[in-house]
Amino acid sequence: METIENKILPNKEECAGALKNVFDAIYVLNGKWKLPLVLSLMQSSKRFNEIQKEINGISPKVLANELKDLELNFLIKRNVYPTTPVSIVYEATDYSYTLKNILIELSHWGENHRNKVKGKV
């Protein structure tokens, strides 16, 4: 995998464009719940209560809002099944899997940062 250390720094125009892209990404993935929700649904499709049990500390109201935001940004799909009562199952979309490399890098960075803060680096 190519890392940023091997790349030449961008010029002013490229930097401005890259910064705009970063702002767009942060706007979509903001908050502490969106990435854990996407990761949870990448593992398997789930119903609302299953998601809430898996993601500790999220309230039903916040979960509902986060799921709506993720659906609006094409990262998850909400499937409604005409059963009695109605079954609603959430699943990760193919588009959400485009975050895979970002999530891996974020995980590595988080581990390194935690070790640095603890004084292990």
Biopython code that builds the backbone (N, CA, C, O; Angstrom):
import numpy as np
from Bio.PDB.StructureBuilder import StructureBuilder

atoms = [
    (1, "MET", "N", (0.843, -1.178, 0.000)),
    (1, "MET", "CA", (0.000, 0.000, 0.000)),
    (1, "MET", "C", (0.892, 1.247, 0.000)),
    (1, "MET", "O", (1.850, 1.337, 0.767)),
    (2, "GLU", "N", (0.566, 2.186, -0.857)),
    (2, "GLU", "CA", (1.321, 3.425, -0.928)),
    (2, "GLU", "C", (0.891, 4.334, 0.214)),
    (2, "GLU", "O", (-0.301, 4.473, 0.486)),
    (3, "THR", "N", (1.839, 4.941, 0.867)),
    (3, "THR", "CA", (1.527, 5.830, 1.977)),
    (3, "THR", "C", (1.855, 7.265, 1.613)),
    (3, "THR", "O", (2.543, 7.527, 0.627)),
    (4, "ILE", "N", (1.364, 8.177, 2.406)),
    (4, "ILE", "CA", (1.556, 9.600, 2.160)),
    (4, "ILE", "C", (3.029, 9.998, 2.294)),
    (4, "ILE", "O", (3.464, 10.976, 1.686)),
    (5, "GLU", "N", (3.799, 9.242, 3.091)),
    (5, "GLU", "CA", (5.212, 9.575, 3.273)),
    (5, "GLU", "C", (5.982, 9.518, 1.958)),
    (5, "GLU", "O", (6.997, 10.197, 1.804)),
    (6, "ASN", "N", (5.504, 8.709, 1.007)),
    (6, "ASN", "CA", (6.199, 8.527, -0.268)),
    (6, "ASN", "C", (5.773, 9.543, -1.331)),
    (6, "ASN", "O", (6.283, 9.508, -2.451)),
    (7, "LYS", "N", (4.871, 10.424, -1.006)),
    (7, "LYS", "CA", (4.354, 11.364, -1.996)),
    (7, "LYS", "C", (4.930, 12.757, -1.789)),
    (7, "LYS", "O", (5.295, 13.145, -0.679)),
    (8, "ILE", "N", (5.001, 13.494, -2.890)),
    (8, "ILE", "CA", (5.433, 14.885, -2.847)),
    (8, "ILE", "C", (4.246, 15.732, -2.380)),
    (8, "ILE", "O", (3.102, 15.461, -2.745)),
    (9, "LEU", "N", (4.521, 16.747, -1.582)),
    (9, "LEU", "CA", (3.454, 17.612, -1.094)),
    (9, "LEU", "C", (2.787, 18.346, -2.252)),
    (9, "LEU", "O", (3.457, 18.718, -3.215)),
    (10, "PRO", "N", (1.480, 18.558, -2.167)),
    (10, "PRO", "CA", (0.769, 19.232, -3.252)),
    (10, "PRO", "C", (1.067, 20.730, -3.282)),
    (10, "PRO", "O", (1.468, 21.326, -2.282)),
    (11, "ASN", "N", (0.855, 21.327, -4.477)),
    (11, "ASN", "CA", (1.008, 22.774, -4.581)),
    (11, "ASN", "C", (-0.226, 23.446, -3.967)),
    (11, "ASN", "O", (-1.119, 22.763, -3.466)),
    (12, "LYS", "N", (-0.275, 24.760, -4.004)),
    (12, "LYS", "CA", (-1.341, 25.503, -3.338)),
    (12, "LYS", "C", (-2.723, 25.153, -3.878)),
    (12, "LYS", "O", (-3.659, 24.963, -3.101)),
    (13, "GLU", "N", (-2.863, 25.065, -5.204)),
    (13, "GLU", "CA", (-4.163, 24.750, -5.809)),
    (13, "GLU", "C", (-4.606, 23.325, -5.467)),
    (13, "GLU", "O", (-5.765, 23.087, -5.128)),
    (14, "GLU", "N", (-3.661, 22.382, -5.564)),
    (14, "GLU", "CA", (-3.971, 20.992, -5.225)),
    (14, "GLU", "C", (-4.343, 20.854, -3.754)),
    (14, "GLU", "O", (-5.237, 20.088, -3.394)),
    (15, "CYS", "N", (-3.648, 21.601, -2.917)),
    (15, "CYS", "CA", (-3.921, 21.574, -1.482)),
    (15, "CYS", "C", (-5.330, 22.100, -1.196)),
    (15, "CYS", "O", (-6.055, 21.526, -0.383)),
    (16, "ALA", "N", (-5.712, 23.175, -1.855)),
    (16, "ALA", "CA", (-7.056, 23.733, -1.659)),
    (16, "ALA", "C", (-8.118, 22.736, -2.096)),
    (16, "ALA", "O", (-9.132, 22.584, -1.415)),
    (17, "GLY", "N", (-7.910, 22.058, -3.210)),
    (17, "GLY", "CA", (-8.848, 21.041, -3.676)),
    (17, "GLY", "C", (-8.913, 19.861, -2.729)),
    (17, "GLY", "O", (-9.990, 19.341, -2.437)),
    (18, "ALA", "N", (-7.741, 19.438, -2.248)),
    (18, "ALA", "CA", (-7.689, 18.315, -1.304)),
    (18, "ALA", "C", (-8.386, 18.677, 0.000)),
    (18, "ALA", "O", (-9.076, 17.848, 0.592)),
    (19, "LEU", "N", (-8.207, 19.901, 0.440)),
    (19, "LEU", "CA", (-8.845, 20.344, 1.677)),
    (19, "LEU", "C", (-10.363, 20.345, 1.538)),
    (19, "LEU", "O", (-11.077, 19.965, 2.466)),
    (20, "LYS", "N", (-10.848, 20.770, 0.388)),
    (20, "LYS", "CA", (-12.291, 20.749, 0.127)),
    (20, "LYS", "C", (-12.814, 19.312, 0.187)),
    (20, "LYS", "O", (-13.882, 19.058, 0.743)),
    (21, "ASN", "N", (-12.057, 18.378, -0.389)),
    (21, "ASN", "CA", (-12.449, 16.976, -0.355)),
    (21, "ASN", "C", (-12.485, 16.432, 1.071)),
    (21, "ASN", "O", (-13.379, 15.666, 1.430)),
    (22, "VAL", "N", (-11.506, 16.833, 1.876)),
    (22, "VAL", "CA", (-11.458, 16.395, 3.270)),
    (22, "VAL", "C", (-12.660, 16.950, 4.030)),
    (22, "VAL", "O", (-13.275, 16.234, 4.820)),
    (23, "PHE", "N", (-12.998, 18.209, 3.800)),
    (23, "PHE", "CA", (-14.176, 18.789, 4.455)),
    (23, "PHE", "C", (-15.449, 18.035, 4.071)),
    (23, "PHE", "O", (-16.310, 17.792, 4.916)),
    (24, "ASP", "N", (-15.563, 17.666, 2.788)),
    (24, "ASP", "CA", (-16.728, 16.898, 2.336)),
    (24, "ASP", "C", (-16.805, 15.554, 3.056)),
    (24, "ASP", "O", (-17.877, 15.142, 3.496)),
    (25, "ALA", "N", (-15.673, 14.879, 3.172)),
    (25, "ALA", "CA", (-15.637, 13.578, 3.848)),
    (25, "ALA", "C", (-15.993, 13.712, 5.327)),
    (25, "ALA", "O", (-16.765, 12.917, 5.864)),
    (26, "ILE", "N", (-15.429, 14.713, 5.972)),
    (26, "ILE", "CA", (-15.708, 14.921, 7.397)),
    (26, "ILE", "C", (-17.176, 15.265, 7.605)),
    (26, "ILE", "O", (-17.780, 14.840, 8.590)),
    (27, "TYR", "N", (-17.752, 16.026, 6.689)),
    (27, "TYR", "CA", (-19.177, 16.373, 6.797)),
    (27, "TYR", "C", (-20.046, 15.119, 6.798)),
    (27, "TYR", "O", (-21.005, 15.029, 7.565)),
    (28, "VAL", "N", (-19.717, 14.152, 5.945)),
    (28, "VAL", "CA", (-20.506, 12.927, 5.833)),
    (28, "VAL", "C", (-20.249, 11.991, 7.009)),
    (28, "VAL", "O", (-21.174, 11.343, 7.498)),
    (29, "LEU", "N", (-19.010, 11.915, 7.463)),
    (29, "LEU", "CA", (-18.626, 10.926, 8.473)),
    (29, "LEU", "C", (-18.481, 11.514, 9.874)),
    (29, "LEU", "O", (-17.909, 10.875, 10.758)),
    (30, "ASN", "N", (-18.995, 12.723, 10.082)),
    (30, "ASN", "CA", (-18.814, 13.398, 11.362)),
    (30, "ASN", "C", (-19.486, 12.660, 12.513)),
    (30, "ASN", "O", (-20.380, 11.839, 12.308)),
    (31, "GLY", "N", (-19.044, 12.963, 13.708)),
    (31, "GLY", "CA", (-19.643, 12.396, 14.904)),
    (31, "GLY", "C", (-18.968, 11.098, 15.313)),
    (31, "GLY", "O", (-18.163, 10.525, 14.579)),
    (32, "LYS", "N", (-19.326, 10.661, 16.508)),
    (32, "LYS", "CA", (-18.670, 9.469, 17.031)),
    (32, "LYS", "C", (-19.374, 8.178, 16.668)),
    (32, "LYS", "O", (-18.851, 7.100, 16.952)),
    (33, "TRP", "N", (-20.546, 8.249, 16.048)),
    (33, "TRP", "CA", (-21.332, 7.038, 15.806)),
    (33, "TRP", "C", (-21.315, 6.531, 14.373)),
    (33, "TRP", "O", (-21.517, 5.337, 14.156)),
    (34, "LYS", "N", (-21.084, 7.382, 13.395)),
    (34, "LYS", "CA", (-21.265, 6.967, 11.996)),
    (34, "LYS", "C", (-20.325, 5.846, 11.575)),
    (34, "LYS", "O", (-20.771, 4.859, 10.990)),
    (35, "LEU", "N", (-19.048, 5.978, 11.858)),
    (35, "LEU", "CA", (-18.117, 4.929, 11.442)),
    (35, "LEU", "C", (-18.361, 3.612, 12.185)),
    (35, "LEU", "O", (-18.328, 2.555, 11.554)),
    (36, "PRO", "N", (-18.605, 3.635, 13.504)),
    (36, "PRO", "CA", (-18.946, 2.368, 14.157)),
    (36, "PRO", "C", (-20.214, 1.727, 13.585)),
    (36, "PRO", "O", (-20.295, 0.502, 13.496)),
    (37, "LEU", "N", (-21.196, 2.532, 13.200)),
    (37, "LEU", "CA", (-22.416, 1.989, 12.604)),
    (37, "LEU", "C", (-22.119, 1.343, 11.252)),
    (37, "LEU", "O", (-22.605, 0.249, 10.965)),
    (38, "VAL", "N", (-21.330, 2.012, 10.432)),
    (38, "VAL", "CA", (-20.973, 1.443, 9.129)),
    (38, "VAL", "C", (-20.208, 0.131, 9.331)),
    (38, "VAL", "O", (-20.481, -0.859, 8.653)),
    (39, "LEU", "N", (-19.258, 0.127, 10.254)),
    (39, "LEU", "CA", (-18.499, -1.091, 10.531)),
    (39, "LEU", "C", (-19.404, -2.227, 10.997)),
    (39, "LEU", "O", (-19.245, -3.370, 10.568)),
    (40, "SER", "N", (-20.338, -1.916, 11.861)),
    (40, "SER", "CA", (-21.279, -2.922, 12.359)),
    (40, "SER", "C", (-22.082, -3.538, 11.223)),
    (40, "SER", "O", (-22.264, -4.754, 11.167)),
    (41, "LEU", "N", (-22.557, -2.695, 10.327)),
    (41, "LEU", "CA", (-23.377, -3.184, 9.220)),
    (41, "LEU", "C", (-22.546, -3.837, 8.124)),
    (41, "LEU", "O", (-23.079, -4.614, 7.332)),
    (42, "MET", "N", (-21.257, -3.539, 8.061)),
    (42, "MET", "CA", (-20.386, -4.247, 7.125)),
    (42, "MET", "C", (-20.219, -5.707, 7.556)),
    (42, "MET", "O", (-20.035, -6.597, 6.726)),
    (43, "GLN", "N", (-20.286, -5.929, 8.863)),
    (43, "GLN", "CA", (-20.160, -7.295, 9.379)),
    (43, "GLN", "C", (-21.379, -8.126, 9.016)),
    (43, "GLN", "O", (-21.251, -9.279, 8.602)),
    (44, "SER", "N", (-22.568, -7.540, 9.173)),
    (44, "SER", "CA", (-23.813, -8.239, 8.819)),
    (44, "SER", "C", (-24.977, -7.257, 8.864)),
    (44, "SER", "O", (-24.920, -6.230, 9.540)),
    (45, "SER", "N", (-26.031, -7.593, 8.134)),
    (45, "SER", "CA", (-27.253, -6.793, 8.170)),
    (45, "SER", "C", (-27.904, -6.967, 9.534)),
    (45, "SER", "O", (-27.821, -8.036, 10.138)),
    (46, "LYS", "N", (-28.559, -5.899, 10.021)),
    (46, "LYS", "CA", (-29.129, -5.942, 11.363)),
    (46, "LYS", "C", (-30.415, -5.133, 11.444)),
    (46, "LYS", "O", (-30.657, -4.217, 10.659)),
    (47, "ARG", "N", (-31.218, -5.504, 12.412)),
    (47, "ARG", "CA", (-32.398, -4.714, 12.753)),
    (47, "ARG", "C", (-31.983, -3.632, 13.745)),
    (47, "ARG", "O", (-30.893, -3.679, 14.314)),
    (48, "PHE", "N", (-32.860, -2.669, 13.939)),
    (48, "PHE", "CA", (-32.575, -1.511, 14.784)),
    (48, "PHE", "C", (-32.092, -1.927, 16.169)),
    (48, "PHE", "O", (-31.047, -1.463, 16.627)),
    (49, "ASN", "N", (-32.849, -2.804, 16.844)),
    (49, "ASN", "CA", (-32.485, -3.202, 18.210)),
    (49, "ASN", "C", (-31.166, -3.954, 18.265)),
    (49, "ASN", "O", (-30.430, -3.845, 19.246)),
    (50, "GLU", "N", (-30.861, -4.710, 17.229)),
    (50, "GLU", "CA", (-29.579, -5.421, 17.182)),
    (50, "GLU", "C", (-28.423, -4.427, 17.097)),
    (50, "GLU", "O", (-27.387, -4.602, 17.739)),
    (51, "ILE", "N", (-28.618, -3.390, 16.300)),
    (51, "ILE", "CA", (-27.582, -2.346, 16.171)),
    (51, "ILE", "C", (-27.402, -1.647, 17.509)),
    (51, "ILE", "O", (-26.274, -1.433, 17.955)),
    (52, "GLN", "N", (-28.500, -1.294, 18.145)),
    (52, "GLN", "CA", (-28.426, -0.572, 19.412)),
    (52, "GLN", "C", (-27.717, -1.404, 20.484)),
    (52, "GLN", "O", (-26.967, -0.854, 21.290)),
    (53, "LYS", "N", (-27.943, -2.709, 20.503)),
    (53, "LYS", "CA", (-27.258, -3.575, 21.477)),
    (53, "LYS", "C", (-25.769, -3.677, 21.186)),
    (53, "LYS", "O", (-24.960, -3.765, 22.109)),
    (54, "GLU", "N", (-25.402, -3.666, 19.911)),
    (54, "GLU", "CA", (-23.997, -3.808, 19.530)),
    (54, "GLU", "C", (-23.202, -2.534, 19.756)),
    (54, "GLU", "O", (-22.031, -2.595, 20.132)),
    (55, "ILE", "N", (-23.819, -1.381, 19.534)),
    (55, "ILE", "CA", (-23.142, -0.086, 19.683)),
    (55, "ILE", "C", (-23.494, 0.472, 21.063)),
    (55, "ILE", "O", (-24.524, 1.123, 21.236)),
    (56, "ASN", "N", (-22.635, 0.211, 22.029)),
    (56, "ASN", "CA", (-22.901, 0.617, 23.408)),
    (56, "ASN", "C", (-22.968, 2.134, 23.558)),
    (56, "ASN", "O", (-22.117, 2.860, 23.043)),
    (57, "GLY", "N", (-23.992, 2.598, 24.271)),
    (57, "GLY", "CA", (-24.094, 4.007, 24.615)),
    (57, "GLY", "C", (-24.890, 4.873, 23.658)),
    (57, "GLY", "O", (-25.099, 6.052, 23.943)),
    (58, "ILE", "N", (-25.341, 4.337, 22.537)),
    (58, "ILE", "CA", (-26.103, 5.153, 21.589)),
    (58, "ILE", "C", (-27.583, 5.099, 21.965)),
    (58, "ILE", "O", (-28.136, 4.028, 22.214)),
    (59, "SER", "N", (-28.207, 6.262, 21.999)),
    (59, "SER", "CA", (-29.633, 6.316, 22.340)),
    (59, "SER", "C", (-30.465, 6.000, 21.094)),
    (59, "SER", "O", (-29.981, 6.145, 19.972)),
    (60, "PRO", "N", (-31.704, 5.572, 21.288)),
    (60, "PRO", "CA", (-32.560, 5.280, 20.127)),
    (60, "PRO", "C", (-32.745, 6.484, 19.203)),
    (60, "PRO", "O", (-32.754, 6.338, 17.981)),
    (61, "LYS", "N", (-32.890, 7.670, 19.788)),
    (61, "LYS", "CA", (-33.094, 8.875, 18.980)),
    (61, "LYS", "C", (-31.861, 9.181, 18.123)),
    (61, "LYS", "O", (-31.981, 9.482, 16.935)),
    (62, "VAL", "N", (-30.691, 9.103, 18.732)),
    (62, "VAL", "CA", (-29.457, 9.368, 17.998)),
    (62, "VAL", "C", (-29.240, 8.297, 16.944)),
    (62, "VAL", "O", (-28.851, 8.609, 15.818)),
    (63, "LEU", "N", (-29.486, 7.033, 17.289)),
    (63, "LEU", "CA", (-29.331, 5.947, 16.326)),
    (63, "LEU", "C", (-30.225, 6.169, 15.115)),
    (63, "LEU", "O", (-29.779, 6.019, 13.978)),
    (64, "ALA", "N", (-31.475, 6.523, 15.351)),
    (64, "ALA", "CA", (-32.407, 6.759, 14.245)),
    (64, "ALA", "C", (-31.907, 7.882, 13.334)),
    (64, "ALA", "O", (-31.960, 7.762, 12.110)),
    (65, "ASN", "N", (-31.425, 8.968, 13.930)),
    (65, "ASN", "CA", (-30.912, 10.092, 13.135)),
    (65, "ASN", "C", (-29.656, 9.711, 12.351)),
    (65, "ASN", "O", (-29.509, 10.079, 11.185)),
    (66, "GLU", "N", (-28.759, 8.977, 12.993)),
    (66, "GLU", "CA", (-27.517, 8.574, 12.321)),
    (66, "GLU", "C", (-27.821, 7.625, 11.159)),
    (66, "GLU", "O", (-27.215, 7.736, 10.094)),
    (67, "LEU", "N", (-28.752, 6.700, 11.359)),
    (67, "LEU", "CA", (-29.121, 5.779, 10.286)),
    (67, "LEU", "C", (-29.723, 6.536, 9.096)),
    (67, "LEU", "O", (-29.452, 6.205, 7.942)),
    (68, "LYS", "N", (-30.540, 7.550, 9.384)),
    (68, "LYS", "CA", (-31.115, 8.368, 8.306)),
    (68, "LYS", "C", (-30.017, 9.087, 7.528)),
    (68, "LYS", "O", (-30.034, 9.108, 6.297)),
    (69, "ASP", "N", (-29.058, 9.677, 8.251)),
    (69, "ASP", "CA", (-27.955, 10.380, 7.588)),
    (69, "ASP", "C", (-27.135, 9.437, 6.719)),
    (69, "ASP", "O", (-26.778, 9.772, 5.590)),
    (70, "LEU", "N", (-26.840, 8.254, 7.254)),
    (70, "LEU", "CA", (-26.049, 7.287, 6.488)),
    (70, "LEU", "C", (-26.805, 6.815, 5.252)),
    (70, "LEU", "O", (-26.207, 6.582, 4.202)),
    (71, "GLU", "N", (-28.114, 6.675, 5.380)),
    (71, "GLU", "CA", (-28.929, 6.279, 4.228)),
    (71, "GLU", "C", (-28.947, 7.386, 3.173)),
    (71, "GLU", "O", (-28.839, 7.106, 1.979)),
    (72, "LEU", "N", (-29.080, 8.628, 3.603)),
    (72, "LEU", "CA", (-29.077, 9.759, 2.663)),
    (72, "LEU", "C", (-27.758, 9.872, 1.902)),
    (72, "LEU", "O", (-27.722, 10.367, 0.775)),
    (73, "ASN", "N", (-26.674, 9.409, 2.528)),
    (73, "ASN", "CA", (-25.359, 9.470, 1.891)),
    (73, "ASN", "C", (-24.956, 8.147, 1.239)),
    (73, "ASN", "O", (-23.789, 7.936, 0.909)),
    (74, "PHE", "N", (-25.934, 7.265, 1.058)),
    (74, "PHE", "CA", (-25.761, 6.011, 0.309)),
    (74, "PHE", "C", (-24.795, 5.015, 0.960)),
    (74, "PHE", "O", (-24.270, 4.131, 0.283)),
    (75, "LEU", "N", (-24.560, 5.154, 2.266)),
    (75, "LEU", "CA", (-23.649, 4.242, 2.950)),
    (75, "LEU", "C", (-24.365, 3.025, 3.525)),
    (75, "LEU", "O", (-23.746, 1.983, 3.739)),
    (76, "ILE", "N", (-25.662, 3.154, 3.775)),
    (76, "ILE", "CA", (-26.455, 2.016, 4.213)),
    (76, "ILE", "C", (-27.771, 1.995, 3.450)),
    (76, "ILE", "O", (-28.181, 2.988, 2.848)),
    (77, "LYS", "N", (-28.415, 0.844, 3.491)),
    (77, "LYS", "CA", (-29.715, 0.683, 2.849)),
    (77, "LYS", "C", (-30.707, 0.197, 3.901)),
    (77, "LYS", "O", (-30.395, -0.670, 4.717)),
    (78, "ARG", "N", (-31.885, 0.762, 3.867)),
    (78, "ARG", "CA", (-32.961, 0.393, 4.780)),
    (78, "ARG", "C", (-33.953, -0.472, 3.995)),
    (78, "ARG", "O", (-34.591, -0.002, 3.053)),
    (79, "ASN", "N", (-34.074, -1.739, 4.398)),
    (79, "ASN", "CA", (-34.981, -2.668, 3.737)),
    (79, "ASN", "C", (-36.214, -2.892, 4.603)),
    (79, "ASN", "O", (-36.101, -3.270, 5.769)),
    (80, "VAL", "N", (-37.393, -2.658, 4.027)),
    (80, "VAL", "CA", (-38.657, -2.844, 4.737)),
    (80, "VAL", "C", (-39.342, -4.088, 4.185)),
    (80, "VAL", "O", (-39.584, -4.197, 2.983)),
    (81, "TYR", "N", (-39.647, -5.019, 5.077)),
    (81, "TYR", "CA", (-40.300, -6.271, 4.682)),
    (81, "TYR", "C", (-41.736, -6.280, 5.196)),
    (81, "TYR", "O", (-41.981, -5.968, 6.362)),
    (82, "PRO", "N", (-42.693, -6.638, 4.323)),
    (82, "PRO", "CA", (-44.115, -6.577, 4.687)),
    (82, "PRO", "C", (-44.567, -7.767, 5.545)),
    (82, "PRO", "O", (-45.414, -8.563, 5.138)),
    (83, "THR", "N", (-43.990, -7.860, 6.718)),
    (83, "THR", "CA", (-44.399, -8.893, 7.665)),
    (83, "THR", "C", (-45.287, -8.258, 8.714)),
    (83, "THR", "O", (-45.505, -7.046, 8.698)),
    (84, "THR", "N", (-45.799, -9.067, 9.624)),
    (84, "THR", "CA", (-46.597, -8.512, 10.721)),
    (84, "THR", "C", (-45.904, -8.864, 12.016)),
    (84, "THR", "O", (-45.845, -10.044, 12.362)),
    (85, "PRO", "N", (-45.372, -7.896, 12.753)),
    (85, "PRO", "CA", (-45.219, -6.482, 12.386)),
    (85, "PRO", "C", (-44.169, -6.309, 11.284)),
    (85, "PRO", "O", (-43.419, -7.231, 10.963)),
    (86, "VAL", "N", (-44.140, -5.125, 10.730)),
    (86, "VAL", "CA", (-43.205, -4.806, 9.644)),
    (86, "VAL", "C", (-41.768, -5.011, 10.136)),
    (86, "VAL", "O", (-41.419, -4.585, 11.237)),
    (87, "SER", "N", (-40.950, -5.657, 9.326)),
    (87, "SER", "CA", (-39.534, -5.850, 9.651)),
    (87, "SER", "C", (-38.699, -4.851, 8.857)),
    (87, "SER", "O", (-38.882, -4.678, 7.652)),
    (88, "ILE", "N", (-37.788, -4.206, 9.557)),
    (88, "ILE", "CA", (-36.871, -3.267, 8.917)),
    (88, "ILE", "C", (-35.459, -3.752, 9.203)),
    (88, "ILE", "O", (-35.074, -3.929, 10.359)),
    (89, "VAL", "N", (-34.693, -3.964, 8.143)),
    (89, "VAL", "CA", (-33.321, -4.447, 8.264)),
    (89, "VAL", "C", (-32.398, -3.461, 7.559)),
    (89, "VAL", "O", (-32.655, -3.041, 6.430)),
    (90, "TYR", "N", (-31.329, -3.105, 8.243)),
    (90, "TYR", "CA", (-30.338, -2.181, 7.686)),
    (90, "TYR", "C", (-29.137, -2.987, 7.206)),
    (90, "TYR", "O", (-28.729, -3.955, 7.848)),
    (91, "GLU", "N", (-28.574, -2.576, 6.066)),
    (91, "GLU", "CA", (-27.401, -3.254, 5.535)),
    (91, "GLU", "C", (-26.435, -2.246, 4.928)),
    (91, "GLU", "O", (-26.834, -1.169, 4.486)),
    (92, "ALA", "N", (-25.163, -2.614, 4.916)),
    (92, "ALA", "CA", (-24.142, -1.782, 4.284)),
    (92, "ALA", "C", (-24.304, -1.874, 2.771)),
    (92, "ALA", "O", (-24.620, -2.936, 2.236)),
    (93, "THR", "N", (-24.088, -0.766, 2.094)),
    (93, "THR", "CA", (-24.141, -0.752, 0.628)),
    (93, "THR", "C", (-22.744, -1.046, 0.069)),
    (93, "THR", "O", (-21.751, -1.024, 0.797)),
    (94, "ASP", "N", (-22.692, -1.317, -1.219)),
    (94, "ASP", "CA", (-21.389, -1.493, -1.873)),
    (94, "ASP", "C", (-20.548, -0.225, -1.717)),
    (94, "ASP", "O", (-19.328, -0.293, -1.572)),
    (95, "TYR", "N", (-21.211, 0.925, -1.750)),
    (95, "TYR", "CA", (-20.506, 2.199, -1.617)),
    (95, "TYR", "C", (-19.815, 2.322, -0.260)),
    (95, "TYR", "O", (-18.742, 2.918, -0.169)),
    (96, "SER", "N", (-20.416, 1.767, 0.795)),
    (96, "SER", "CA", (-19.803, 1.862, 2.120)),
    (96, "SER", "C", (-18.466, 1.127, 2.165)),
    (96, "SER", "O", (-17.591, 1.477, 2.957)),
    (97, "TYR", "N", (-18.306, 0.111, 1.319)),
    (97, "TYR", "CA", (-17.049, -0.639, 1.311)),
    (97, "TYR", "C", (-15.897, 0.165, 0.712)),
    (97, "TYR", "O", (-14.742, -0.249, 0.814)),
    (98, "THR", "N", (-16.192, 1.307, 0.090)),
    (98, "THR", "CA", (-15.123, 2.178, -0.388)),
    (98, "THR", "C", (-14.381, 2.820, 0.786)),
    (98, "THR", "O", (-13.306, 3.391, 0.602)),
    (99, "LEU", "N", (-14.950, 2.729, 1.986)),
    (99, "LEU", "CA", (-14.310, 3.265, 3.194)),
    (99, "LEU", "C", (-13.318, 2.289, 3.818)),
    (99, "LEU", "O", (-12.649, 2.628, 4.794)),
    (100, "LYS", "N", (-13.216, 1.096, 3.273)),
    (100, "LYS", "CA", (-12.403, 0.040, 3.890)),
    (100, "LYS", "C", (-10.963, 0.489, 4.163)),
    (100, "LYS", "O", (-10.485, 0.358, 5.290)),
    (101, "ASN", "N", (-10.274, 1.011, 3.161)),
    (101, "ASN", "CA", (-8.879, 1.426, 3.357)),
    (101, "ASN", "C", (-8.756, 2.589, 4.331)),
    (101, "ASN", "O", (-7.795, 2.668, 5.096)),
    (102, "ILE", "N", (-9.722, 3.482, 4.299)),
    (102, "ILE", "CA", (-9.725, 4.612, 5.239)),
    (102, "ILE", "C", (-9.866, 4.094, 6.659)),
    (102, "ILE", "O", (-9.169, 4.558, 7.562)),
    (103, "LEU", "N", (-10.757, 3.142, 6.862)),
    (103, "LEU", "CA", (-10.977, 2.583, 8.200)),
    (103, "LEU", "C", (-9.749, 1.835, 8.698)),
    (103, "LEU", "O", (-9.424, 1.900, 9.884)),
    (104, "ILE", "N", (-9.063, 1.126, 7.806)),
    (104, "ILE", "CA", (-7.835, 0.428, 8.193)),
    (104, "ILE", "C", (-6.772, 1.432, 8.617)),
    (104, "ILE", "O", (-6.140, 1.266, 9.660)),
    (105, "GLU", "N", (-6.572, 2.476, 7.809)),
    (105, "GLU", "CA", (-5.581, 3.509, 8.147)),
    (105, "GLU", "C", (-5.952, 4.237, 9.435)),
    (105, "GLU", "O", (-5.083, 4.522, 10.260)),
    (106, "LEU", "N", (-7.229, 4.536, 9.610)),
    (106, "LEU", "CA", (-7.687, 5.212, 10.832)),
    (106, "LEU", "C", (-7.443, 4.330, 12.049)),
    (106, "LEU", "O", (-7.060, 4.825, 13.109)),
    (107, "SER", "N", (-7.660, 3.043, 11.903)),
    (107, "SER", "CA", (-7.396, 2.105, 12.993)),
    (107, "SER", "C", (-5.912, 2.093, 13.361)),
    (107, "SER", "O", (-5.562, 2.125, 14.541)),
    (108, "HIS", "N", (-5.040, 2.046, 12.348)),
    (108, "HIS", "CA", (-3.597, 2.068, 12.604)),
    (108, "HIS", "C", (-3.188, 3.372, 13.283)),
    (108, "HIS", "O", (-2.408, 3.366, 14.235)),
    (109, "TRP", "N", (-3.718, 4.484, 12.789)),
    (109, "TRP", "CA", (-3.378, 5.774, 13.371)),
    (109, "TRP", "C", (-3.857, 5.836, 14.821)),
    (109, "TRP", "O", (-3.128, 6.298, 15.699)),
    (110, "GLY", "N", (-5.090, 5.369, 15.073)),
    (110, "GLY", "CA", (-5.629, 5.386, 16.432)),
    (110, "GLY", "C", (-4.794, 4.558, 17.392)),
    (110, "GLY", "O", (-4.571, 4.964, 18.532)),
    (111, "GLU", "N", (-4.331, 3.397, 16.940)),
    (111, "GLU", "CA", (-3.473, 2.550, 17.790)),
    (111, "GLU", "C", (-2.154, 3.254, 18.084)),
    (111, "GLU", "O", (-1.698, 3.280, 19.228)),
    (112, "ASN", "N", (-1.538, 3.828, 17.041)),
    (112, "ASN", "CA", (-0.279, 4.553, 17.241)),
    (112, "ASN", "C", (-0.461, 5.748, 18.165)),
    (112, "ASN", "O", (0.384, 6.011, 19.020)),
    (113, "HIS", "N", (-1.554, 6.464, 17.996)),
    (113, "HIS", "CA", (-1.813, 7.638, 18.837)),
    (113, "HIS", "C", (-2.019, 7.224, 20.295)),
    (113, "HIS", "O", (-1.483, 7.856, 21.206)),
    (114, "ARG", "N", (-2.795, 6.163, 20.510)),
    (114, "ARG", "CA", (-3.031, 5.678, 21.875)),
    (114, "ARG", "C", (-1.708, 5.300, 22.533)),
    (114, "ARG", "O", (-1.473, 5.626, 23.697)),
    (115, "ASN", "N", (-0.841, 4.606, 21.783)),
    (115, "ASN", "CA", (0.467, 4.230, 22.324)),
    (115, "ASN", "C", (1.328, 5.450, 22.616)),
    (115, "ASN", "O", (2.051, 5.482, 23.611)),
    (116, "LYS", "N", (1.249, 6.458, 21.745)),
    (116, "LYS", "CA", (2.022, 7.685, 21.965)),
    (116, "LYS", "C", (1.554, 8.400, 23.231)),
    (116, "LYS", "O", (2.368, 8.848, 24.038)),
    (117, "VAL", "N", (0.248, 8.500, 23.395)),
    (117, "VAL", "CA", (-0.316, 9.177, 24.561)),
    (117, "VAL", "C", (0.063, 8.424, 25.844)),
    (117, "VAL", "O", (0.332, 9.038, 26.876)),
    (118, "LYS", "N", (0.080, 7.106, 25.767)),
    (118, "LYS", "CA", (0.449, 6.288, 26.925)),
    (118, "LYS", "C", (1.965, 6.275, 27.159)),
    (118, "LYS", "O", (2.434, 5.765, 28.177)),
    (119, "GLY", "N", (2.723, 6.837, 26.217)),
    (119, "GLY", "CA", (4.169, 6.914, 26.366)),
    (119, "GLY", "C", (4.915, 5.686, 25.893)),
    (119, "GLY", "O", (6.055, 5.458, 26.297)),
    (120, "LYS", "N", (4.285, 4.890, 25.038)),
    (120, "LYS", "CA", (4.923, 3.662, 24.554)),
    (120, "LYS", "C", (5.733, 3.882, 23.289)),
    (120, "LYS", "O", (6.477, 2.993, 22.875)),
    (121, "VAL", "N", (5.603, 5.051, 22.662)),
    (121, "VAL", "CA", (6.313, 5.291, 21.404)),
    (121, "VAL", "C", (7.469, 6.235, 21.653)),
    (121, "VAL", "O", (8.202, 6.571, 20.723)),
]
sb = StructureBuilder()
sb.init_structure("model")
sb.init_model(0)
sb.init_chain("A")
sb.init_seg("    ")
for serial, (resi, resn, name, xyz) in enumerate(atoms, 1):
    if name == "N":
        sb.init_residue(resn, " ", resi, " ")
    sb.init_atom(name, np.array(xyz, "f"), 0.0, 1.0, " ", f" {name:<3s}", serial, name[0])
structure = sb.get_structure()
